[in-house]
Amino acid sequence: MKNRVYALLPLAVFLIFYLFVSIFLNDFYSIPVTVAFLFSALIAIFMNKNRKLEEKIETFCEGIANKDVALMILIFILAGGFSKIAKGIGAIDSTVNLGLSILPSNLLLLGVFIISCFISISIGSSMGTIAALAPMAVDISQKTSLGMALCIGCVVSGAMFGDNLSMISDTTIAATKTQGCDLKDKFFVNIKIILPAAIVAGGIYIILGLNGSYTTSAYDYNLLKTIPYIFVLITAIIGLNVIIVLFGGILISILIGFITGNYSILAMLAYLNEGILGMSEIIIISILIAGMVNIIKYNGGIDFILDFISSKIKSKKQAEFGIAILVGLVNICTANNTIAIVMSGPLAKDISNKFNLNSKKVASILDTFSCFFQGIIPYGAQILMASSIANISPIESMKFLYYPYLMGICAILSIIFDYPKFKNKDINKIAS
């Protein structure tokens, strides 16, 4: 299919219908995001008069059948079940109360941020991290003077830190595979670029945490009930697959529920069901986005973006910025950073070879900028999921996403100042 800018119409419709109207009305609850995506998806299906309706519907369904989309939905289901059953048995209350009892108020937000970073870098999943910790952030906000959006922003920030750096993250694997470099090499380049962002973000959360007043002696906790989250933390350190982590968390929660309270198997199943159904909105949104993006791709919209950017590149620095813009725009269109890397990675490799770029730096650029955009778009799965758990608008937490913003700034500065420096032997070799 020939590259065509008109193929991006469904995305433009969504932006106008949801974002612009919501901003104009100053009310982001006025238009349900599922309805906005439904209209956009229908426009994608009915455009392109040169194809039969049945063919376009088939293309839409092929996008939904993508294995990455299926895996994401499975994570949503397990995450919802774990979150609700952990809350039902009192695991969230006990874990939060334990933290409130031992942490100084000015370190509470920093603690949440560091734990989020640690879990996400260990399990390689920002979604799994948010599912595990967002309910705790909600409870912390309810028991302190810290704002709900601030606590949620803290968790999302930490989740995106690990999504970008973890060596078992889909984004890291996709970035290194498309550029032909080792996971550990990309990690060491990446950490040099974004570590200052994490340090500054931690400092900001300490300052904001000064307002987190609460009385430490007022909170009771049961150490046994904190085991589900300890299990998540330990399995994250070990590096187990996020599916195993969440499923194991569910089983441990059920066991702890039987040991510590009068919970019947029917009550446990009810909690599990409620948690799964609570993820229905984000699952529906993911399905609509996946189908719509596949039609946009078929009609040439993604290729239009790729070719337009590559045609403007004239120098090494422009090449690096071009790759950053490339993956960022594709991420905005797809709302999935892994898919954005997979789609833009091959062209980034061509650009890298042409301008003799370092493959480790290019992999880092792909991963960092995709995570930056994914971490700040209000219709991204991470912010949507966190906001859904907290029952707030996605826009409310955006001003507290300090780490993603700082990560983007550090990534831009690394290109401007050509950091880090590489020896000649480290320069990317053109693949045979």
N, C-alpha and C positions, 0 to 999 in steps of 0.2 A: 504494500500500500504506500502510495506517495506521501511524503511528509506534508502535513497540512496543519496550519495554525487553528483552523476552525474546529479541529478535533478536540481542542481544549475547552470548547463551549460548556460542557457539563460542569467542569470545575469553576468556570466563571459564573455560571448560574448559582452554584452553591455559595460562592463567596458573596455574591450580591444578595441572594435570598436570605442567607443566614447571618453572615457577619455584618454586612453593611446595614441591613434593616435593623438588626439587633442594636448596633451602635447608634443608629438614628433614633430608635425608640428608647435607648438607654436601658434596655431590658433584655438580657440574654436568655430569659425563660419564655419570652413571648412566642418564639418559633422553636418547636421541638427539633433538635438536630437530626433525628431519624426522618422526619418529614422532609427536611431540607435535602438530605441525601437521597431520599426516595424520588423526589422531583428531578434531581440531577441525574440519577440512574435511568429514569424513564426517558429523559431527553437524550441520553447517550444511546439508549436502545432504539429510539425512533429516528435518530438522525442517520445520515448516509443513505439516501434513497436508492443508491445503486445496489444495495444488498436486500435480500428478502428478510422479512421480519424473523422468520424461523432461524436464519443464519445468525442474525444479530443476537437473538436470545441465547443461541448456543455459545457464542463468543462470551456473552455475559456469564453464563454458567461455568464455562471453562476457567474464568477468572476466580470464581468462587471455589472451584475444585483444586486450586493451587495448594500444594502440600504445606507451604509456609502459612497460608491462611488457615488451613485445617489444624495445624499445630497450635497456632495462636488461639483458636477457638477452644481447643482442648485445654490449654492453659487457663483460659478464662473460666471454664467450667470447674476445673479443679481448684482454682484460686477462690472462686466464689464459695464453693463448698467448704474449703478450709477456713476461710475468713469467718463464715457464719457459725460453723460448729465450734471453732475456737472461742468465739464470742459467747456462744450459748453455754459452754461449760465454765465460763469465767476466766479463761486463759488470758484474754486481752486485759481485763481489769487487773488481774494479779500481776501481769508483766509490767503494765503501766504503773501500778501502785508501787511495785518494787523499784522501778526507776525513779519515781517521785520521792521515794523514801531515802535513796542513797545518793542521788545527784544534787549538787547545788543548783539553784534555779537558773543561774547564768550559764550553766553547762548543759541544760536539758536539751535545748535545740541542737547544740553541737553533738550531743550524744546520739540523737536521732539521725542526724546527717551522717555521722561516722558509721553507725550501724547499717544504714541504708547503703552506703558506699561499700562496706565490707561484704554484706550479703550479695549485692548485685555483682560485684567483681568475682565472687566465688561461684555463684550459680549461673552467671552469664545471662541473666534475664531481668530486664527492668520491670517487665510485667509481673513476674513472680515476686520480685521485691516489693513492688507497690501493693500487690494483693496481700502479702504477709504483714506489711508495716502500716499501710494507710489506716486500717481500723484502730491501730494503736495511736496513731497521730490524732485521729478523731477523739479518742478517749482523753488524750493529753490535753487537747484544746478545751474539752468540756470540764476538765478538772483544774485548769489553770486560767490565767488571764491572757494566755497566748491565743491569737486568732486562729480560726479554723484554716483559712486559706494559707496562712504562714506555715502552720504545721504540715499541711499537705504539700506545699511548695518545697519544704525541707526534705520530705521523703522522695518526691519526684527528682529533685536535684541529685540526691545520693544515688538513686536508681540509674540515672543517666550517666553518672560517673563510671559505674561498673559496666554498663552496657557498652561504653566506649572502650574500656580497658581490658575487660575480661578476655582471657585466652580461649574460653569456651563459648563466648558470645557469637551469635550468628553474624553480627556485623563485622567482628574481627576476622572470623573465618572467611567471610565473603570478600573482605577487603584484601586480605593476604593472598587468597587463592587467585583473585583476578589480577594481582600485580606480581605474583610469583616470588614472594618473600616469606621468610619464616615468621611464625607467630611471635616468638620471643623478641626478634629484632624489631618488629613493628611496635611491640609493647614498650621497649626501652626508648624508642624515638617518641612515642606517644606520651609517655609519662613525663618526659622532659618538657613537653609543650604545655600540658594541661595541669601539672602539679601546682603551679602558682595560682591557678584559678580555684582549685580545691582549698588551698590554704587561705586565700582571701575570703572565699565563701564561708569557710569555717569561722573566720574572725567576725564576719557580718552576723552569723547566727549566734555567736557569743554575745555580741552587742544587743541584738534584738531579744535574746533570752533574758536580759536583765529585767524585762517587764513580766517575766513568767512567775509571778508571786503565787505561792501556795504554802500550806502548812504541812510539813513532812510527817508529823505525828498523827495526822488524821486519816492515814490510808493503811488499810489492811491488805495483806496478800498471802497467798498460799503457794509456797515454792513448788509444790507438786504440779500446780496448774500452769506454771511457767515452762514446763517441760516441752510442750509443742513448739514453742518459739526457740527454745534451746536446741531442740532437734533440728529445726530449720537452719539455725546458725551453724551447728556442727556439720551437718550434711553439706551446707554451702561451702564451708572451709575445705571439706574433703573434695568438693568439686563434682558431686553427683548431679545427674541430669535434673533439670527443674521439675520434670514430670514426677520423678521418683521423690523429690523433696516435698512437693505438694501432696502427693498421694500418701506418703509416709506421715506427713503432718496430720492428715485426716484420720488415719488409723490410730496414731498416738493420741489425738484428741478424743476419739471415741473411747479408747482404753482409759484415759485419765478421767473421762466423764463417768464411767462405770465405777471407778475406784473412789472418787471424791463426792459423788452425789447420787441422787435417786433418778438417774436417767435411764429410761427404757430404750430398747432398740428402736421403737417407733418414734420416740422423741428425737433420737439421733438422726434418723432418716428424715424427719421433718426439718431439722436444722439444715441438713445437707441439701434437701430439695429447695428450701428457701434461699440458700446461698447461690445455688445454680440458677434459679429463676431471677435472682437479683442481677445476674450478668446478662440478662436477655437483651437489654438495650445495646450494650457494647458489642454483643455478638451480631445483632441485626445490622448495626452500623458497619462492622467489619465486613459482613457479607455484601452489603450494598457498595462499599468502597471498592472491594476486590473485583466485583463484576464491572463496575463503571470504569475502573482503571484499565481493565483488559480491553474494553471497547475503545477507550482513548488511545491505547497503545496500538490496536489494530488499525485505527483510522489515521495513524501517523502523527498523533499529537506529541508523544514522547520523543520520537525521532526528530521532529521539528525542533524541539528544545536542544537535543544533542547536537544536531548539525549547525544550528544557529550559533551556539557557543563556540564550537570548535573552529568555525570559520573566522572568528575574531581574534584568535590567538596568534601573537607574533614573536614572543620572547619567552624565556624560561619562567620568569616571575608571572607573566600573563598566563602561562600554561598552568601553573599551580593555582592561580586565582580562578582560571577557567574551569579546572577540575572541581574546585570548591563550589563555584556557582552551579556547575553542571549537576553535581549530586544533590545540592540544596534544592534546586528547582524541581528535579525529579522527585525528591522527597516530599516537597509541598504538594505535588500532583498525586503522589501515591499514598501519602500519609503512612509510609512504612519504610524505615531506614534500611532494613535488610534488602528489601526489593529495590530500593533506590541505588544501593551499592552494586547489586547484581546487574541492574540495567545499565548503569553508567560506567561500571568497572572496565569492560572491554575497550570502550572509547578512551577512557582515562589511560589505559595501558598504551594505546596507540599514540596518544599525546605525549606520554612519558617517554616512549621510545624515540619519538621525533625530536624532542628537546633534551634528550639525555638526562632525564630526571632520576632522582634516587627512588627506587621502588619502595623502600621502607617509608620514606617521607610521603609518597603518593598514597600508600595504603593508610597512613595516619590521617592524611587530609580527607580521604574518602570517609573514613570511619568517624572522625571528629566532626566534620561539618554535617554529616547525615544525622548524627546524634544531637548536634546543636539545634538543627531545624526540627527534628522529631520532638525534642524536649520543650519547644516553645510554641508549636502550632496548636491552637485550642481544639482542633478536631483530631489530633493525634491520639492513638490508643492509650498512651500513658496518662496524659492529662485527663482524657475522658473517663478512664477507669478510676483514677484517684478522685476526681470530682464527683463521680457517681457514688463512690463509697462515702464521701463526706457530705453528699447532698448539697453541693454548691455549684455555681456556674464555673465552667472551665476558665473563663476570663479572670475570675477573682484570684486564682492562685498564680496567674502569670507574672504578676509584679513581684512575686517572692521566689521566682526561679533564678536565684542569683548564680548558682553554679553554671547552668547552661549558657547564660549570657556571658559570664566571664570566660567560659570555655571557648566560645565563639571569638571573643576578643583576643585571647591568647593564640588561637589558631591563625587569626588574621595577622597578628604581629609576627608570628613565626615565619610567615611567607614574606612579609615586608623586610624583615631583618635576616632572612635566609638562615633561620635557626631550626634545628641544630646544624652545625657544620659537619661535613662528611669528607673523609679522605678520598682521594681519587679512586682507590680500589673499591670503594663502596658505591660508586656511581652505577646506576642501573645499566645492565647490559641488555642490548636488544635481543629479544628472544629469537631463536633460530626457527 
